[in-house]
Structure formats: C-alpha cells, structure tokens
Amino acid sequence: MSWVSLIAGATLAGASVVALLIVPKRAEPLAGMTIAGCLAWSVWGFVDLVRVHDRSDLALAAVVLALASLATGYLLGASLLHLLATRPGTTPIPEPRDDEPRTGVIVLADAEPEHYSPRQTARDIAELAEAEGPTAPLAVQPFFFAGERTRYHAAGDRSPARDTVRAIVRRTAELLDRDAFSAPLTAYAFGSPTLTEAAAALTATGHRTIVVCALGVAEGRPHELAKRALDAASPGRSAVRVEYAPPLWTSDDLAALVASRVLRASEGVESTTGAALVVHGQPPAWSRDFPDHETREVAFCHRVRALLIEGGLIDANLRLAWDAWREPDIPEVARHLAAIGCSRVFIVPACDPIDSLATLFDLQHAADFARVSVPTRVMPAWNDAPEVAQTLADSVIRTAREIAGE
C-alpha cells in the first residue's frame, strides 16, 4: 500500500501541475490544493516505507521512483491536452417556415473569446500543428496555456475584442434600412455563435436571403472554415440564398481612417516620423491555400502608405512589417526606421479591425524588443469608428442590390 501511495500520489501531482498551468485563474486555488494533497499522499507512502524497512538504499529508490512518477504524471497530463481541441457539432440549417421579406445580415468576425478559454488555446495549437507550424515539445505545451492565461489576466481577465465587434454591429444596424434589412447578427470564426448558428437563427425566423459580411481587410483561413461549415450544414439550401459580401480591402474610407490617425499623431514632425504598417503573416501551408489574404492586406497597406505620403510623411520612412512567419518583422523595421533618422516610430496595425490581446500586448512587446532609442508607439486598430460601420453597411447594401439584380 505504501508503494501505491508513493507512485499514485506523485503521478496525480504531476498531472495536477498541468491542470494548474491551464485552468482559468479562478480554478488555480483548487488545482494548487489538489497538488498539495497528492504530494502529501505520496510523502505519506515514502515515510511509511522508510519507517517499515529502515533501509537507505530503499529510501533512495523510493525518491527516484517518486520523481519519475511525478514526471510521468506531468507528461501524461500534457499528452491529453489535445482532447480539448475538439470542435462543437454542426448546427443544421432549418428550412424557413415563415416568409420574412427582409434580408438577413450576419457580420462575421475573427475575434478571440472574451475570457481565457483552454479549449480555444488547444484549438489554436492544433491549428498551427496542422499548418506545418513548429511543434512544441510535449513538456512545453502547458506553458503556452499559462502564457495565454497571463495575457488575459494582464487585460483585466477580459479581452475587449468581442465588445468592440458588438459595438460595430450596433452602429451598422443604425445605418441599414429596417424595412429592407433585419437587425444584423454577429458570428465568430471560432467560438459561439458560429456562422452556422447565426444562419440557423435567421432561417428559423423565415429569412430566405442572407448577406454575410466579414469584418476585415481580407478573408483568411478562419473565415473560409466558417463558410465551409455553413455550406456543409445546409446541403439542400434551395429555399435559402446566402451571399458573401466582398472583403473590405478596397475601401478608401478605411484606408483614410488608418492614415488620418497616423497623420494627426505626427503633426508638425511629418518629415522625421516613421511608420511600420503591420501585415498578418500566415504559416506556409495557409499561404499556399489562401494567397489572397496576404495579397489583399499588402495592397491595403500600400493604399494607406500612399495617403501618408500625400499627407507629408517621407516614402523612405514607411515600411511594411509582418507580425509573424515572414520578414521583415516589427523589431527589424523599427530598428531600420530609427537607424535612418526617424525621431519617432509608429507601429500601425493597419489591417486589424479590432483591438485584441495581439494589438494590446504582442505588438507592444515587439516594439519593446526592438530596443530603439526613439519613442515607439503602437496605434489602435479600427475599432468602432463611424467609418467602419459605414463601410460594412455599404457593402451589405451593394450585395443585397446585386442579389435583387439592380
């Protein structure tokens, strides 16, 4: 019984360490108490062995066995984390029973959950693994969860992303004719409500025409997966027509919104202001499958760059920077701009529609990592500026008119 206590207690303690690293903050005390209890059980087994046998070689063997069991429990717990990445089942799209004459509208956003979610983190890790990304050793993976939880904690345990999306959707609703369009619904590329769930909610109330508008410069893999899930959920969609509005990369108003913020911040020192226009990089496999994503973001940033030059900034002081996977990255661009004489450097998330943990922390960390001697400032994302809602509303209206053949 003493050996069982020694081994089982240490194994469960190791697995509980994984739980301590991945659970939300509110569950940390429980995980900590579980570790303490399991260690106490293992120590009781060790003490009982020493008391009964009173042999130094046996005591040493028990210590080695306990440490091995602790490591085994940790690795066993880490090996089960992939089970959290399971996706929810598909919501079927019902046939409309009523006849709602208005067009249904869904705004599709790629926005992180409001609160830290181990499931979402596990899905992110699985997505990167599927995309031929670097696979972290099993023993390291729990620390990715701990890092994500720490980012949420630094933001007050709540990401502002989805609150901002809802604010944008409310603004958009005010710009749409209520006789022609129902109140827009919000859907998320990952998490609930999904695009399929939102479409099911509209068809259940009799909508036979639905316009989906993605909130973003370009549609990447998350948006495409959401569309495929919707198509798979409605194989016999003869009574419902779903049309996807084009992405927003051609919008002059959004490019002007980004440029105007930089120009206001650089007023009076335009000739010595540098700006890094941030583009979202993709893993190689995603780039091969969705090349338009990067192409459109780069094109949008070039539109912003042209407006900045018209506003007085120097061409040489404006560069594109990739947030991941490709070069030049943000620190490299910031160092270059400082080296050529810029008195200040702006990190501009030109293609980010909403502020998230990435814009609030990752971009700032990249700017700090550059360690330049000039002031470096991270600009905000689009957020709920009036131009964003107006662009979405215009896109929805144009798509609806194309459906009607106008």
C-alpha distance (Angstrom), angle and dihedral (degrees) to the residues before:
residue distance angle dihedral
M1 . . .
S2 3.82 . .
W3 3.81 91.6 .
V4 3.80 90.6 49.1
S5 3.80 91.0 51.4
L6 3.79 91.8 47.5
I7 3.82 94.9 50.0
A8 3.81 100.2 35.0
G9 3.79 94.0 45.3
A10 3.81 93.2 50.1
T11 3.82 92.6 44.7
L12 3.80 92.6 50.6
A13 3.81 90.2 45.7
G14 3.82 90.2 55.1
A15 3.79 91.4 49.9
S16 3.81 89.6 47.4
V17 3.81 90.1 55.2
V18 3.82 87.3 61.4
A19 3.80 88.9 50.1
L20 3.80 89.9 50.5
L21 3.81 90.0 54.8
I22 3.81 96.7 48.7
V23 3.81 108.7 32.9
P24 3.83 121.2 95.8
K25 3.78 117.0 -92.4
R26 3.79 93.1 -100.9
A27 3.82 90.6 60.4
E28 3.80 96.0 48.5
P29 3.85 95.2 93.3
L30 3.81 90.6 54.2
A31 3.80 91.6 48.7
G32 3.79 90.2 47.5
M33 3.81 92.0 51.3
T34 3.80 89.7 48.5
I35 3.80 90.8 54.5
A36 3.78 91.3 48.3
G37 3.80 91.9 49.4
C38 3.80 93.8 48.1
L39 3.80 91.9 47.5
A40 3.80 90.0 49.1
W41 3.82 89.4 52.3
S42 3.80 91.0 50.0
V43 3.82 92.4 46.7
W44 3.81 89.9 50.1
G45 3.81 88.8 55.4
F46 3.81 90.7 49.0
V47 3.81 93.4 49.1
D48 3.79 91.6 47.7
L49 3.81 90.8 51.3
V50 3.79 92.3 50.7
R51 3.80 91.7 45.6
V52 3.79 94.2 50.8
H53 3.81 100.8 39.9
D54 3.81 103.0 24.7
R55 3.83 93.7 -159.6
S56 3.81 123.2 139.3
D57 3.81 94.1 -151.8
L58 3.80 90.5 52.5
A59 3.80 91.0 48.6
L60 3.82 90.6 52.1
A61 3.80 90.9 48.8
A62 3.81 89.7 50.0
V63 3.82 91.2 52.7
V64 3.82 92.0 50.0
L65 3.80 90.7 46.9
A66 3.81 91.7 49.2
L67 3.81 92.0 51.1
A68 3.80 90.9 47.3
S69 3.80 90.2 49.8
L70 3.80 90.5 49.2
A71 3.82 90.7 53.1
T72 3.81 91.2 44.5
G73 3.80 91.4 52.3
Y74 3.80 91.1 49.2
L75 3.81 93.4 50.3
L76 3.79 91.1 44.4
G77 3.80 90.6 53.4
A78 3.81 91.5 46.5
S79 3.81 91.1 49.7
L80 3.81 90.4 58.0
L81 3.80 95.7 53.9
H82 3.80 91.8 90.8
L83 3.81 88.0 68.5
L84 3.80 88.0 71.4
A85 3.80 89.9 64.2
T86 3.81 94.7 72.9
R87 3.78 112.4 128.0
P88 3.80 124.5 -130.8
G89 3.78 119.2 -101.9
T90 3.78 122.1 -91.5
T91 3.80 117.6 -91.2
P92 3.82 110.2 -134.2
I93 3.79 117.5 -127.6
P94 3.82 109.7 -124.5
E95 3.78 122.2 -142.5
P96 3.83 110.7 -106.4
R97 3.81 111.9 -102.5
D98 3.78 97.2 -177.4
D99 3.78 126.6 48.5
E100 3.81 112.1 -119.0
P101 3.81 106.0 -176.7
R102 3.78 94.7 -161.8
T103 3.80 123.8 88.9
G104 3.78 116.1 -108.2
V105 3.80 117.3 -131.3
I106 3.80 129.3 -156.0
V107 3.79 124.4 -174.9
L108 3.81 108.6 -154.0
A109 3.80 115.1 -154.8
D110 3.78 133.7 -179.2
A111 3.80 95.9 -141.2
E112 3.78 128.4 150.6
P113 3.84 119.9 -119.7
E114 3.79 117.7 -84.1
H115 3.79 91.9 -119.6
Y116 3.78 133.3 33.4
S117 3.79 110.3 -79.9
P118 3.82 122.3 -169.8
R119 3.80 88.3 -160.9
Q120 3.79 92.6 56.2
T121 3.80 91.6 46.9
A122 3.81 90.4 50.7
R123 3.80 89.7 50.5
D124 3.80 91.0 50.4
I125 3.80 90.8 52.4
A126 3.81 90.8 47.5
E127 3.82 91.4 48.7
L128 3.80 91.2 53.9
A129 3.78 91.7 47.0
E130 3.81 90.4 52.3
A131 3.80 89.5 49.1
E132 3.80 92.7 59.5
G133 3.75 90.9 -104.1
P134 3.80 122.3 154.7
T135 3.79 109.3 -71.8
A136 3.80 112.4 -137.5
P137 3.81 117.6 -138.6
L138 3.78 113.2 -93.9
A139 3.79 92.5 -113.2
V140 3.81 91.2 55.7
Q141 3.80 99.1 49.0
P142 3.83 96.9 83.0
F143 3.80 88.1 60.0
F144 3.81 89.7 61.0
F145 3.79 87.1 61.3
A146 3.80 90.8 47.7
G147 3.81 90.3 50.1
E148 3.81 92.7 50.9
R149 3.80 90.7 47.8
T150 3.80 89.6 50.8
R151 3.81 91.0 53.3
Y152 3.79 90.6 53.4
H153 3.79 90.4 47.3
A154 3.81 90.1 52.4
A155 3.82 88.1 54.0
G156 3.79 92.2 53.6
D157 3.83 93.0 -90.4
R158 3.80 90.3 -70.3
S159 3.79 132.1 86.9
P160 3.82 114.4 -140.3
A161 3.81 92.4 -146.9
R162 3.80 101.2 96.7
D163 3.79 94.0 39.3
T164 3.80 87.3 56.8
V165 3.80 92.1 47.9
R166 3.79 90.4 53.2
A167 3.80 90.6 49.2
I168 3.81 90.4 52.2
V169 3.80 91.4 49.0
R170 3.80 91.3 50.7
R171 3.82 90.3 52.2
T172 3.79 90.0 47.8
A173 3.80 91.5 51.7
E174 3.80 90.3 56.4
L175 3.82 90.1 57.2
L176 3.80 96.8 51.3
D177 3.79 123.9 86.3
R178 3.81 105.3 -108.2
D179 3.79 91.1 -150.3
A180 3.80 90.9 58.1
F181 3.81 102.9 32.2
S182 3.77 133.7 38.6
A183 3.80 119.4 -135.1
P184 3.82 108.2 -70.0
L185 3.78 117.7 -107.6
T186 3.79 123.9 -143.3
A187 3.79 122.1 -128.3
Y188 3.79 131.0 178.4
A189 3.79 130.4 -142.4
F190 3.82 88.2 -134.2
G191 3.76 123.6 21.2
S192 3.77 133.7 19.9
P193 2.93 134.0 -9.9
T194 3.78 91.7 36.6
L195 3.78 123.7 -165.4
T196 3.81 89.2 -103.1
E197 3.81 92.0 51.6
A198 3.80 91.7 49.6
A199 3.81 92.0 48.8
A200 3.81 90.3 48.6
A201 3.80 89.9 52.3
L202 3.81 90.7 53.3
T203 3.79 96.2 46.5
A204 3.80 90.0 47.4
T205 3.81 87.8 61.8
G206 3.79 93.3 49.4
H207 3.80 103.5 -93.5
R208 3.79 111.8 153.0
T209 3.80 97.4 175.5
I210 3.81 122.5 52.1
V211 3.80 129.3 -179.3
V212 3.80 116.9 -159.1
C213 3.79 116.8 -161.1
A214 3.80 119.7 -173.2
L215 3.79 116.3 -141.0
G216 3.78 101.3 -132.7
V217 3.78 147.8 69.0
A218 3.80 92.7 -99.0
E219 3.77 137.2 4.6
G220 3.78 114.9 -113.9
R221 3.75 136.0 177.8
P222 3.84 96.6 -61.2
H223 3.80 91.6 55.4
E224 3.80 92.5 45.1
L225 3.81 92.0 50.8
A226 3.81 89.8 51.2
K227 3.82 90.3 51.9
R228 3.79 92.3 48.5
A229 3.79 90.5 50.6
L230 3.81 89.8 52.6
D231 3.79 92.0 49.0
A232 3.81 90.8 48.9
A233 3.81 91.3 50.5
S234 3.80 93.9 53.8
P235 3.82 109.4 41.3
G236 3.80 92.3 153.6
R237 3.78 97.6 45.4
S238 3.79 94.6 149.9
A239 3.80 93.9 128.7
V240 3.82 95.7 44.6
R241 3.78 126.1 60.2
V242 3.79 117.9 -159.3
E243 3.78 118.5 -170.7
Y244 3.79 125.7 -175.0
A245 3.79 117.2 -140.4
P246 3.82 114.0 -135.4
P247 3.83 117.9 -97.6
L248 3.78 118.2 -93.0
W249 3.81 100.6 -113.6
T250 3.82 93.1 110.8
S251 3.82 94.0 55.9
D252 3.80 112.6 123.9
D253 3.81 90.6 -169.2
L254 3.80 93.8 57.8
A255 3.79 92.6 46.4
A256 3.81 88.7 49.7
L257 3.82 90.2 48.9
V258 3.81 92.1 56.1
A259 3.81 93.7 42.9
S260 3.80 94.6 47.1
R261 3.79 92.3 56.1
V262 3.79 91.9 53.0
L263 3.80 92.2 45.6
R264 3.80 92.5 50.9
A265 3.79 91.0 49.6
S266 3.82 91.9 49.1
E267 3.79 97.5 44.0
G268 3.79 110.7 144.4
V269 3.81 95.2 13.9
E270 3.80 100.9 57.1
S271 3.79 93.9 132.2
T272 3.81 93.3 58.7
T273 3.81 99.5 36.4
G274 3.80 118.2 109.4
A275 3.80 126.2 -163.1
A276 3.79 132.2 -165.2
L277 3.82 108.7 -155.9
V278 3.79 105.2 -152.4
V279 3.81 120.7 -137.4
H280 3.82 123.1 -171.0
G281 3.77 111.6 -115.3
Q282 3.80 122.6 -151.1
P283 3.80 134.0 -151.0
P284 3.83 111.0 -94.9
A285 3.81 93.8 -104.1
W286 3.79 91.9 52.7
S287 3.79 91.3 47.6
R288 3.78 89.8 55.0
D289 3.79 93.0 48.5
F290 3.81 97.9 39.5
P291 3.83 107.6 27.2
D292 3.81 93.0 153.1
H293 3.80 90.6 68.6
E294 3.79 95.0 68.0
T295 3.80 93.8 34.4
R296 3.78 92.3 55.9
E297 3.79 94.7 44.4
V298 3.79 90.8 50.7
A299 3.81 90.1 48.6
F300 3.81 90.7 50.3
C301 3.81 91.4 50.3
H302 3.81 89.7 51.0
R303 3.82 88.4 54.9
V304 3.81 89.0 52.4
R305 3.78 90.2 46.8
A306 3.82 92.1 53.0
L307 3.81 90.3 51.9
L308 3.80 91.1 49.4
I309 3.80 90.8 52.5
E310 3.80 89.8 49.5
G311 3.80 87.4 52.1
G312 3.80 93.1 56.0
L313 3.80 106.3 -89.7
I314 3.80 117.9 133.1
D315 3.80 118.3 -106.4
A316 3.80 93.5 -134.8
N317 3.81 90.3 54.4
L318 3.81 93.6 59.8
R319 3.79 119.7 79.9
L320 3.78 139.2 161.7
A321 3.81 117.1 -117.3
W322 3.81 127.8 -168.9
D323 3.78 118.6 -136.5
A324 3.83 92.5 -150.0
W325 3.81 146.3 -7.8
R326 3.80 97.0 21.2
E327 3.78 138.9 59.1
P328 2.94 147.2 -78.7
D329 3.78 91.3 45.5
I330 3.79 126.4 -165.4
P331 3.84 98.7 -90.1
E332 3.80 91.3 49.1
V333 3.80 92.8 50.5
A334 3.81 92.6 45.6
R335 3.81 90.7 52.0
H336 3.80 91.3 48.0
L337 3.80 93.0 50.9
A338 3.79 91.8 48.3
A339 3.81 90.8 47.4
I340 3.81 93.7 54.9
G341 3.80 91.7 53.9
C342 3.81 108.0 -90.2
S343 3.80 110.4 158.2
R344 3.80 92.0 -153.2
V345 3.80 135.9 13.0
F346 3.80 127.4 -147.0
I347 3.80 120.6 -157.3
V348 3.80 102.2 -150.7
P349 3.84 119.7 -164.2
A350 3.79 88.6 -158.4
C351 3.81 94.6 166.4
D352 3.80 98.0 43.7
P353 3.80 111.5 102.3
I354 3.81 93.9 -170.0
D355 3.77 137.5 26.1
S356 3.79 111.4 -107.5
L357 3.78 137.8 162.7
A358 3.80 86.4 -78.5
T359 3.80 94.8 57.8
L360 3.80 93.9 37.7
F361 3.80 98.5 47.7
D362 3.81 114.7 3.6
L363 3.80 96.0 53.5
Q364 3.79 91.4 45.4
H365 3.79 90.4 48.7
A366 3.82 89.8 51.2
A367 3.81 90.0 49.9
D368 3.81 91.7 49.1
F369 3.79 90.9 46.9
A370 3.81 89.4 59.5
R371 3.84 88.4 66.6
V372 3.79 94.8 -156.8
S373 3.79 122.2 168.5
V374 3.81 95.6 -130.0
P375 3.83 125.8 78.7
T376 3.80 112.4 -85.2
R377 3.79 121.5 -163.3
V378 3.80 131.0 -174.6
M379 3.79 111.3 -140.4
P380 3.82 121.8 -142.8
A381 3.78 125.9 -101.9
W382 3.82 121.3 -110.6
N383 3.82 92.7 -87.5
D384 3.81 117.0 165.1
A385 3.79 98.4 -27.9
P386 3.83 112.5 150.9
E387 3.81 90.7 -113.9
V388 3.81 90.9 62.9
A389 3.80 95.0 55.0
Q390 3.80 91.2 43.1
T391 3.80 91.7 52.4
L392 3.80 91.6 49.5
A393 3.79 92.2 47.4
D394 3.81 92.2 48.8
S395 3.80 90.5 49.7
V396 3.81 92.1 50.3
I397 3.81 92.2 48.2
R398 3.82 93.1 48.8
T399 3.79 91.7 49.7
A400 3.80 92.2 48.1
R401 3.79 90.1 51.5
E402 3.80 90.8 50.9
I403 3.79 88.8 53.0
A404 3.78 90.3 51.7
G405 3.80 90.2 48.3
E406 3.80 94.5 -118.2
